[in-house]
Amino acid sequence: MLCYLKIKNFALIDDLNVEFEKGLNVLTGETGAGKSMVIEAINIVLGAPFKQSWIKNGQESLDIEALFCLVGMPSKQWQELQNVTNIPLEDQQIIIRRKIHHTRRSSCFINGQLATLSMLQQIGNYLIDLHGQHEHQSLLNPEYHIDLVDSFGDGSFLAKKEMHQKIYKKWQNKIKLLNQLEQKHTEVLSQRDYLLFQLSEIEQANLKEGEDREIEETLSIIQHQAKIKEVMEIAHEALFESNNEGGSPIYDILTRLISQFNTISLPEQKFNNIKAQLTDLQFKVEDISAQIMEYKEKIDLDVYQLQEIEERLNIINHLKQKYNPQIGEILKYHERLQEQMDSIEDGRAKIDILKKEIFEYEQSLINLSLELSCQRKKISQRLAQDIIKELADLNMKDCDFVVKTEQQEEQNGLRIGDKQIKITSKGIDRIEFFISTNIGEKVKPLSEIVSGGEVSRIMLGLKSILSKADQIPTMIFDEIDSGVGARLGENIAQKLAKLAESHQVIAVTHLPQIASLADQHLYISKYTSQKKTALTIKRLQGDEQLSEIARMLDGEKYGALSIEHARKMLYRKGE
């Protein structure tokens, strides 16, 4: 339960400390005294949005701290709370603090350790159920009715709903991914023919890196072919063949010289060296002559070979001009083209896999949503019966209450049977509360016929039923009695007192019937000091509480009769 609340620099509050007790805690005060500020401070410390204007004038920040005592909390709920915070919760208590600055982000703390705003909000779901004046309006909104019905489901139902929500989220993500892939695939497909043409063009060329340089060298040789051939022939004749003029080639001359040297046999080394060098020279002439003939044959190309080389070079130059001056880069581009083509095929395969996954998710969603729908109908019947009983206790004895469940058809919905049914994260059901407040009248949508007081009673009835099953320790009602008179106020007071037997209840009220049943009565007032308005809070007991209830009965000018009436109301509490 909420044990302690410390508020600093919030709106009219300078520095306010509030202690809460078990049972029914009632906050009263004159209109405009700031009773709801205390409730708003609880909201803020649990992560609710805030306005910068709420920081007290002249101050840089507001600071709110709340102490929750968790003695008696079920172990499962305690463990869930521990998992949310991931912060040691010692001595079965949680101290939550939120500091909000004018110029920088707010700071959040749990048991003195930094925390996130999301953690505060999640913790709040375990600790407090707050019913404010705005919730009256949510009850009139049919979109909220399905959440109210679901809150009465058991653990099995809630587990199925959670599973449905998880699958629905995955399904939506898969659909989003599918749309992205299909859009990308469509864009790529529009380029597919051109990609195939480029791929084929490069493949048919059968390029080899460095091939262009080899061809250019060959062409350079061909361009000088006649002159080279003439020089080669002259060289070969001079070295190895007789010319037309009858001159001897160098090879023959060397042969004769060596033959002459061989006719002389001398032991002198120098002579023999000369003979050896002549022999070596003859071998070199023979080798050079052979190389000349080989080179001459290589450049001796015919016209058709030249044409083939020129055509090949034209193909290469065309691709170089179109794609890249370097053959190596053209080959890399070919690899990228192939990857793109593979990607097209992979994209199609991924799309097919995604469609299959989406179909499987849809089947799971259909099955789960049908199970949820079936259980909701049973819950709705029970809820309607319980609400009728609760409303009878709240002086609405002739009331008929119906929870209607239906499914909406939608063009893009899931096919269930022979219909396309709209599905959301909550399932396929659309739920709306219908009511008749008089005998013989047909039930009509809640929003069409109920008054403010009737809305308060219905909401209190729902809270009363829900409190039997939920494990949230603290329930807060901010002026649930708005628009309610004395007679009905007594019924509401009894309901709140009943709730306070199993929960801590904090109620902001203007009704003396509720205040008289308080286990703790807190009085909030404004005062002016040194040209500043501030808010103070005081615990009322004895004559002070008696006087406040008398004021609530008859206003500031209450008399002896009001005091006596107030005394009887308080006496009833002690019975």
C-alpha positions in Angstrom: 0.0 0.0 0.0 1.0 3.7 -0.3 2.4 4.6 3.1 4.0 8.0 2.6 4.0 10.8 0.0 6.4 13.7 -0.1 5.7 16.6 -2.5 7.9 19.6 -3.0 7.4 22.6 -5.3 4.4 21.3 -7.1 1.8 23.9 -8.1 0.6 25.4 -4.8 2.5 23.0 -2.7 5.8 24.2 -1.1 6.7 21.1 1.0 4.0 18.6 1.9 4.3 15.3 3.7 1.3 12.9 3.7 1.0 9.6 5.6 -1.6 7.1 4.4 -3.1 4.2 6.4 -4.8 1.0 5.7 -8.5 1.0 4.9 -10.4 4.1 3.7 -8.3 7.3 3.4 -10.5 10.3 2.6 -9.4 13.7 1.4 -11.8 16.6 1.8 -11.6 20.4 1.6 -13.3 23.4 0.1 -13.8 23.6 -3.6 -10.6 24.7 -5.3 -8.5 23.8 -2.2 -6.3 21.5 -4.3 -7.5 18.1 -3.2 -6.9 16.6 -6.6 -3.3 17.9 -6.6 -2.3 15.1 -4.2 -3.8 12.5 -6.5 -2.0 14.2 -9.5 1.3 14.0 -7.6 0.8 10.2 -7.1 0.1 10.0 -10.9 3.3 11.9 -11.7 5.6 9.9 -9.4 4.3 6.8 -11.2 5.3 8.1 -14.6 2.3 10.1 -15.8 2.9 13.1 -18.2 3.4 16.5 -16.6 3.3 20.1 -17.5 6.2 22.5 -16.9 3.7 25.0 -15.5 3.2 22.6 -12.6 6.6 23.5 -11.2 6.0 26.1 -8.5 6.8 29.7 -9.5 10.4 30.7 -8.8 11.6 27.2 -8.4 13.9 25.2 -10.8 12.3 21.8 -10.1 9.6 19.8 -8.4 10.3 16.7 -6.4 7.8 13.9 -5.5 8.7 10.8 -3.5 6.4 7.9 -2.6 7.0 5.0 -0.2 5.0 1.8 -0.8 4.9 -0.9 1.8 4.6 -4.3 0.3 4.1 -6.6 3.3 1.6 -9.3 2.4 2.0 -9.0 -1.3 1.6 -12.4 -3.0 5.0 -13.9 -3.9 4.2 -14.1 -7.7 3.3 -10.5 -7.8 6.4 -9.6 -5.8 8.6 -11.5 -8.2 7.0 -9.8 -11.2 7.6 -6.5 -9.6 11.2 -7.5 -8.9 11.6 -8.5 -12.6 10.3 -5.1 -13.8 12.7 -3.1 -11.7 15.7 -5.3 -11.7 16.6 -3.4 -8.6 16.9 -5.0 -5.1 13.6 -4.5 -3.2 14.7 -4.8 0.4 12.6 -4.6 3.6 9.5 -5.2 1.5 9.2 -1.6 0.4 9.7 0.5 -2.6 10.7 4.2 -2.6 9.9 5.9 -5.9 11.1 9.4 -6.6 10.7 11.6 -9.6 12.4 15.0 -10.0 11.3 17.3 -12.8 13.4 20.2 -14.0 12.6 23.3 -16.0 15.7 23.0 -18.2 16.6 19.4 -18.4 15.0 15.9 -18.4 13.4 14.5 -15.3 15.2 12.0 -13.1 13.6 8.8 -11.8 14.8 6.7 -8.9 13.7 3.4 -7.4 15.2 2.7 -3.9 17.8 5.3 -4.6 19.0 3.8 -8.0 18.4 5.5 -11.3 15.4 4.1 -13.2 13.5 4.8 -16.4 10.1 6.4 -16.8 8.9 3.2 -18.3 9.9 1.3 -15.1 7.9 3.7 -13.0 4.8 3.3 -15.2 5.1 -0.5 -15.1 5.4 -0.5 -11.3 2.3 1.7 -11.0 0.3 -1.1 -12.7 1.2 -3.4 -9.8 0.7 -0.9 -7.0 -2.3 1.4 -7.7 -5.6 1.3 -9.6 -6.6 5.0 -10.0 -10.1 6.0 -11.0 -10.3 9.7 -11.8 -13.0 11.9 -13.3 -11.6 11.3 -16.8 -12.4 7.6 -16.4 -16.1 8.4 -16.3 -15.7 9.5 -19.9 -13.8 6.3 -20.8 -16.7 4.3 -19.6 -18.9 6.0 -22.2 -16.4 5.1 -24.9 -17.2 1.7 -26.4 -13.5 1.2 -27.4 -12.7 0.9 -23.6 -15.4 -1.7 -22.9 -13.4 -4.7 -24.2 -10.6 -3.8 -21.8 -13.0 -3.7 -18.9 -14.5 -7.1 -19.9 -11.0 -8.6 -20.3 -10.0 -7.4 -16.8 -12.5 -9.9 -15.4 -10.9 -12.8 -17.2 -9.0 -15.5 -15.3 -5.3 -16.4 -15.7 -5.9 -18.7 -18.6 -7.8 -16.1 -20.5 -5.2 -13.4 -19.8 -2.4 -15.8 -20.9 -4.2 -16.4 -24.2 -4.8 -12.7 -24.7 -1.1 -12.0 -24.1 -0.2 -14.8 -26.6 -2.6 -13.3 -29.1 -1.1 -9.8 -28.7 2.5 -11.2 -29.2 1.5 -13.1 -32.3 -0.5 -10.1 -33.6 2.6 -7.9 -33.2 4.8 -10.5 -35.1 2.1 -10.8 -37.8 2.0 -7.0 -38.3 5.8 -6.9 -38.4 5.8 -9.7 -41.0 3.2 -7.9 -43.1 5.2 -4.7 -43.0 8.3 -6.5 -44.0 6.4 -8.3 -46.8 5.2 -5.0 -48.2 8.8 -3.6 -48.1 10.2 -6.7 -49.9 7.4 -6.7 -52.5 8.0 -3.0 -53.2 11.7 -3.5 -53.5 11.2 -6.7 -55.6 8.8 -4.8 -58.0 11.4 -2.0 -58.4 14.2 -4.6 -59.2 12.0 -6.6 -61.5 11.5 -3.4 -63.7 15.3 -3.5 -64.3 15.5 -7.3 -64.7 15.6 -7.3 -68.5 18.3 -4.7 -68.7 20.3 -6.5 -66.1 20.0 -9.7 -68.1 21.1 -7.9 -71.3 24.2 -6.5 -69.6 25.0 -9.8 -67.9 24.8 -11.6 -71.3 26.8 -9.0 -73.1 29.7 -9.2 -70.7 29.5 -13.0 -70.5 29.5 -13.4 -74.3 32.6 -11.2 -74.6 34.5 -13.8 -72.4 36.9 -11.1 -71.2 40.3 -11.9 -69.7 42.2 -9.5 -67.6 45.2 -8.0 -69.6 43.8 -9.3 -72.9 43.5 -5.8 -74.3 47.2 -5.0 -73.7 48.2 -8.2 -75.5 46.0 -7.4 -78.5 47.4 -3.9 -78.7 50.9 -5.2 -78.7 50.1 -7.6 -81.5 48.5 -4.9 -83.6 51.6 -2.7 -83.1 53.6 -5.5 -84.5 51.3 -6.0 -87.5 51.5 -2.2 -88.3 55.3 -2.6 -88.7 55.1 -6.0 -90.1 56.6 -5.3 -93.6 59.6 -3.5 -92.3 60.2 -6.0 -89.6 59.9 -8.8 -92.1 62.5 -7.2 -94.5 65.0 -6.7 -91.7 64.5 -10.3 -90.5 65.1 -11.6 -94.0 68.3 -9.5 -94.4 69.6 -10.6 -91.1 68.8 -14.3 -91.8 70.5 -14.1 -95.2 73.6 -12.4 -93.7 73.9 -15.0 -91.0 72.8 -18.2 -92.6 71.9 -18.0 -96.2 73.7 -17.1 -99.5 72.4 -13.8 -101.0 71.5 -13.2 -104.6 74.9 -11.6 -105.2 76.7 -14.9 -104.3 78.2 -13.7 -101.1 78.8 -16.2 -98.3 76.8 -15.9 -95.1 78.6 -15.4 -91.8 77.8 -18.9 -90.7 79.7 -20.4 -93.8 82.6 -18.0 -93.3 82.9 -19.1 -89.7 82.8 -22.8 -90.8 85.7 -22.3 -93.2 87.7 -20.4 -90.6 87.2 -23.1 -88.0 88.2 -25.7 -90.6 91.4 -23.8 -91.3 92.2 -23.5 -87.6 91.6 -27.3 -87.2 94.4 -28.0 -89.7 96.9 -26.6 -87.2 97.7 -28.3 -83.9 99.6 -26.2 -81.4 100.0 -26.5 -77.7 99.8 -22.7 -77.3 96.9 -21.7 -75.1 96.1 -18.4 -76.8 95.8 -20.0 -80.2 93.4 -22.6 -78.9 91.3 -19.9 -77.1 90.8 -18.2 -80.4 89.7 -21.4 -82.1 87.3 -22.1 -79.3 85.8 -18.6 -79.5 85.2 -19.0 -83.2 83.4 -22.3 -82.6 81.3 -20.6 -79.9 80.5 -17.7 -82.2 79.3 -20.2 -84.9 76.8 -21.7 -82.4 75.5 -18.2 -81.4 75.0 -17.3 -85.1 73.1 -20.5 -85.6 70.9 -19.8 -82.5 70.2 -16.2 -83.5 69.3 -17.3 -87.0 66.8 -19.8 -85.6 65.2 -17.0 -83.4 64.9 -14.8 -86.4 63.0 -17.5 -88.3 60.7 -18.1 -85.4 59.9 -14.4 -85.0 59.4 -14.0 -88.7 56.9 -16.8 -88.8 55.0 -15.3 -85.8 54.4 -12.0 -87.6 53.6 -13.6 -90.9 49.8 -13.3 -90.3 47.2 -13.5 -93.0 44.4 -11.0 -93.6 41.7 -13.0 -91.9 43.7 -13.3 -88.6 44.2 -9.5 -88.7 40.5 -9.0 -89.1 39.7 -11.2 -86.2 42.1 -9.3 -83.9 40.6 -6.0 -84.9 37.1 -7.2 -84.3 38.0 -8.6 -80.9 39.6 -5.3 -80.0 36.5 -3.4 -81.1 34.3 -5.6 -78.8 36.7 -5.0 -75.9 36.8 -1.2 -76.5 33.0 -1.1 -76.7 32.6 -2.7 -73.3 35.4 -0.5 -71.9 33.6 2.6 -73.1 30.2 1.4 -71.8 31.2 0.1 -68.4 34.7 0.9 -67.4 38.2 1.6 -69.0 39.6 -1.3 -67.0 38.8 -5.0 -67.9 39.2 -5.9 -64.2 36.5 -3.5 -63.2 34.2 -4.8 -66.0 34.6 -8.3 -64.6 33.8 -7.0 -61.0 30.7 -5.2 -62.4 29.7 -8.6 -64.0 29.9 -10.1 -60.5 27.7 -7.4 -59.1 25.2 -8.0 -61.9 25.1 -11.6 -61.0 24.6 -10.8 -57.3 21.6 -8.6 -58.3 20.1 -11.4 -60.4 20.6 -13.8 -57.5 19.0 -11.2 -55.2 15.9 -11.1 -57.4 15.6 -14.9 -57.1 16.3 -14.7 -53.4 13.8 -11.9 -53.0 11.1 -14.1 -54.6 12.0 -16.9 -52.3 12.0 -14.7 -49.2 8.6 -13.4 -50.2 7.2 -16.9 -50.6 8.6 -17.8 -47.1 7.2 -14.7 -45.6 3.7 -15.4 -47.1 3.8 -18.8 -45.6 4.8 -17.4 -42.2 2.1 -14.8 -42.4 -0.5 -17.5 -43.2 0.6 -19.6 -40.2 0.4 -16.5 -38.0 -3.1 -15.8 -39.3 -4.3 -19.3 -38.6 -3.0 -19.0 -35.0 -4.7 -15.6 -34.6 -8.0 -17.0 -35.9 -7.9 -19.9 -33.5 -6.9 -17.7 -30.5 -9.3 -15.0 -31.3 -12.2 -17.5 -31.6 -11.2 -18.9 -28.2 -11.0 -15.5 -26.7 -14.4 -14.5 -28.2 -16.0 -17.6 -26.7 -14.6 -16.9 -23.3 -15.5 -13.2 -23.5 -19.1 -14.2 -24.1 -19.1 -16.2 -20.9 -17.3 -13.4 -19.0 -19.7 -10.9 -20.3 -22.7 -12.9 -19.1 -21.2 -13.2 -15.6 -20.2 -9.5 -15.6 -23.7 -8.4 -16.6 -25.3 -10.4 -13.8 -22.8 -9.1 -11.3 -23.2 -5.5 -12.4 -27.0 -5.7 -12.1 -26.6 -6.9 -8.5 -24.1 -4.1 -7.7 -26.3 -1.5 -9.3 -29.2 -2.7 -7.3 -27.1 -2.1 -4.2 -26.4 1.4 -5.6 -30.1 2.3 -5.8 -30.5 1.2 -9.5 -32.9 -1.7 -8.8 -34.8 -1.6 -12.1 -31.6 -1.6 -14.2 -30.9 -4.1 -17.0 -27.3 -4.3 -18.1 -26.2 -6.2 -21.3 -22.7 -6.7 -22.7 -23.0 -7.1 -26.5 -20.3 -8.8 -28.4 -20.1 -8.7 -32.2 -17.5 -9.0 -35.0 -17.1 -6.4 -37.7 -16.6 -7.3 -41.4 -13.7 -5.7 -43.2 -12.5 -6.0 -46.8 -8.9 -6.7 -45.6 -10.0 -8.8 -42.6 -9.1 -12.4 -41.9 -11.4 -15.0 -43.5 -13.3 -16.7 -40.7 -16.0 -19.0 -42.1 -17.6 -17.2 -45.1 -16.8 -13.6 -43.8 -13.8 -11.3 -43.8 -13.5 -10.3 -40.1 -11.6 -7.3 -38.7 -8.9 -8.3 -36.2 -6.9 -6.2 -33.8 -4.4 -6.9 -31.1 -7.3 -7.7 -28.8 -9.0 -10.2 -31.1 -12.0 -10.1 -33.3 -14.6 -8.8 -30.8 -16.2 -5.4 -30.6 -17.8 -5.0 -27.2 -20.2 -2.4 -26.0 -22.2 -1.9 -22.8 -26.0 -1.5 -23.1 -28.3 -0.4 -20.3 -31.9 0.2 -19.4 -32.6 2.1 -16.2 -36.3 1.6 -16.2 -38.6 -1.5 -16.4 -39.9 -2.1 -19.9 -37.4 0.0 -21.7 -35.1 -1.5 -24.3 -31.5 -1.5 -23.6 -29.5 1.2 -25.4 -25.8 2.1 -25.6 -24.5 3.3 -22.3 -23.4 6.6 -23.7 -26.9 7.5 -24.9 -28.9 7.3 -21.7 -26.9 7.5 -18.5 -26.4 10.5 -16.3 -23.1 11.5 -14.5 -24.3 9.9 -11.3 -25.2 6.7 -13.1 -21.8 6.5 -14.7 -20.2 6.8 -11.3 -22.3 4.0 -9.9 -21.6 1.7 -12.9 -17.8 2.4 -12.6 -17.9 1.8 -8.9 -19.8 -1.5 -9.5 -17.2 -2.6 -12.0 -14.4 -1.7 -9.5 -16.2 -3.6 -6.7 -16.5 -6.7 -8.8 -12.9 -6.5 -10.1 -11.5 -5.9 -6.6 -12.6 -9.5 -5.7 -10.1 -10.9 -8.1 -7.3 -8.4 -8.5 -4.3 -8.1 -6.3 -3.5 -4.4 -6.7 -3.2 -3.2 -3.1 -4.3 0.5 -3.5 -7.4 1.9 -5.2 -7.7 5.6 -5.7 -11.0 7.4 -6.5 -10.8 11.0 -7.5 -14.3 12.5 -7.0 -16.2 9.4 -8.1 -19.1 11.0 -6.3 -19.2 13.9 -8.8 -22.8 14.7 -9.6 -24.2 12.5 -6.9 -26.7 13.4 -4.2 -27.0 12.5 -0.5 -29.1 9.3 -1.0 -26.9 7.8 -3.6 -23.8 9.1 -1.7 -24.7 6.7 1.2 -24.7 3.7 -1.2 -21.3 4.8 -2.7 -19.9 5.3 0.8 -20.9 1.8 1.8 -19.3 0.4 -1.4 -16.0 2.2 -0.7 -16.0 1.1 2.9 -16.5 -2.5 1.7 -13.6 -2.2 -0.8 -11.5 -0.8 2.0 -11.8 -4.1 3.9 -9.6 -5.8 1.4 -7.7 -2.8 -0.2 -6.2 0.5 0.7 -8.7 3.0 -0.6 -7.8 6.7 -1.1 -10.8 8.9 -2.1 -11.2 12.6 -2.9 -14.8 13.4 -2.0 -17.3 16.2 -1.3 -19.8 13.9 0.3 -20.1 13.7 4.1 -21.4 10.2 3.8 -18.1 9.0 2.5 -16.0 11.1 4.8 -17.8 9.8 7.9 -16.7 6.2 7.1 -13.0 7.2 6.8 -10.3 5.3 8.6 -8.2 8.4 8.1 -9.7 11.8 7.3 -7.3 14.3 5.7 -8.3 17.9 5.3 -6.7 20.0 2.5 -6.8 23.8 2.6 -5.1 26.8 1.0 -3.6 29.7 2.9 -1.9 33.0 1.9 1.3 34.1 3.5 3.7 36.9 2.4 1.7 37.4 -0.8 2.0 33.7 -1.7 -0.7 31.0 -1.8 0.2 27.6 -0.5 -1.5 24.3 0.3 -1.5 22.4 3.6 -2.9 19.1 4.8 -4.1 18.1 8.2 -5.3 14.8 9.7 -8.7 15.4 11.3 -9.8 13.6 14.5 -12.4 14.2 17.1 -14.1 17.6 17.1 -12.1 18.7 14.0 -13.5 15.8 12.0 -16.9 16.5 13.4 -16.8 20.1 12.3 -15.6 19.2 8.8 -18.4 16.7 8.3 -20.9 19.3 9.5 -19.5 21.8 7.1 -19.8 19.3 4.3 -23.5 18.8 5.3 -24.6 22.4 5.5 -21.7 24.7 4.4 -19.7 27.2 6.4 -22.7 28.4 8.4 -23.5 25.0 9.9 -25.2 24.9 13.3 -26.0 22.6 16.1 -28.3 20.4 14.0 -25.5 19.8 11.5 -23.1 18.9 14.4 -25.6 16.4 15.7 -26.2 14.9 12.3 -22.4 14.6 11.8 -22.0 13.0 15.2 -24.6 10.3 14.3 -22.8 9.7 11.0 -19.5 9.2 12.8 -21.2 7.1 15.5 -22.4 4.8 12.7 -18.7 4.2 11.7 -17.9 3.0 15.2 -20.7 0.5 15.3 
